[in-house]
Amino acid sequence: MKRNIFAVFGLCAALATTPLSAGEITHEAGTTDVPDDVQRIVVLEFSFIDALASVGVAPVGIADDNKRDRVIPAYTDIIGDEWISVGTRKTPSLEVIASLAPDLIIADKTRHSAAYDTLSEIAPTIVLDSLGGDYHDSVAQMAVIGEAIGKKDEMDARITQHKATMDAYVSQLKPLSEGLSAQFGVTNATGLWLHAPVSYNGSLLEMFGFDSTMKPADGDVYEKVYVPTTLEQLSEVNPDILIFGAYANPSQVDSWKGETLFEDLTAVKSEKVFNVTAHNWSRLRGMLAAEMTAADIVEIMKQ
């Protein structure tokens, strides 16, 4: 990320479009004065799209990984498709962000903390823990975003509705999940990453009453939350139910089929291995995503 962006776009021009009155929003990187009536929002994670769509607000810029179809129809039906891509979530383009003259940027703690000062030069920036947070953190982040965009009442109403929906799923699933362990992971052509109990999906499975057989780990997000896992390590976890989201076909998990360690897994022997849409389960991490995940788990338990 280049730090001399205003030599190209002009600091004064960007500031001229930013409302002056502001409220203080507390977030992962501190406290930020945010305009009272934000109009031009750039979001750098998919869960932040979920938040905006929840209250009918369209962003001007999205870090969509340069793949517009990653913004699912459930969101575009509300926010439309007029946003400008600002590149990947991992390394969004500061130049493109600045060119959009935003009055609010919503960034991720893990991916964007190092660029926080630079982003804050472009526009007021709040930082939330989408990638590393669990489901309960995600819902709390929705409330912060609602306050930041001046839609507190609308967001509170959506959160209340969401919690009622999730409570109904919990009531439906807990009698079915009692005494069962379940594990979700994503796989591509070269590896498998199990989502730990402290992850978004791990905490959802726990909320629905499933046990976890993963041991807690220390380290960064990709050591304790999204854990790279070999077949030998998977055999030690050995849950009753395995749920995979595949980003490649064939995947690493497919290559294990026929191997003794894989065929001896409890879930494999009992035919309780299920496939779900990796993008929806792993990347979205919002309220709508949680409701979609819950619906998938209901279908899994029917089987």
Secondary structure, DSSP 8 states (H G I E B T S, - for coil): --S-THHHH-HHHHHHTS-S-EEEEEETTEEEEEETT---EEESSHHHHHHHHHTT---SEE--TT-GGGS-HHHHHHH-S--EE-B-SSSB-HHHHHHT--SEEEEEHHHHGGGHHHHHHHS-EEEE-TTT--HHHHHHHHHHHHHHTT-HHHHHHHHHHHHHHHHHHHHHHHHHHTT-BEEEEEE-SS-EEEE-TTSHHHHHHHHTT-B-------SSHHHHTEEE--HHHHHHH--SEEEEEESSSS-HHHHHTTSHHHHTSHHHHTT-EEEE-HIIIIII-SHHHHHHHHHHHHHHHH-
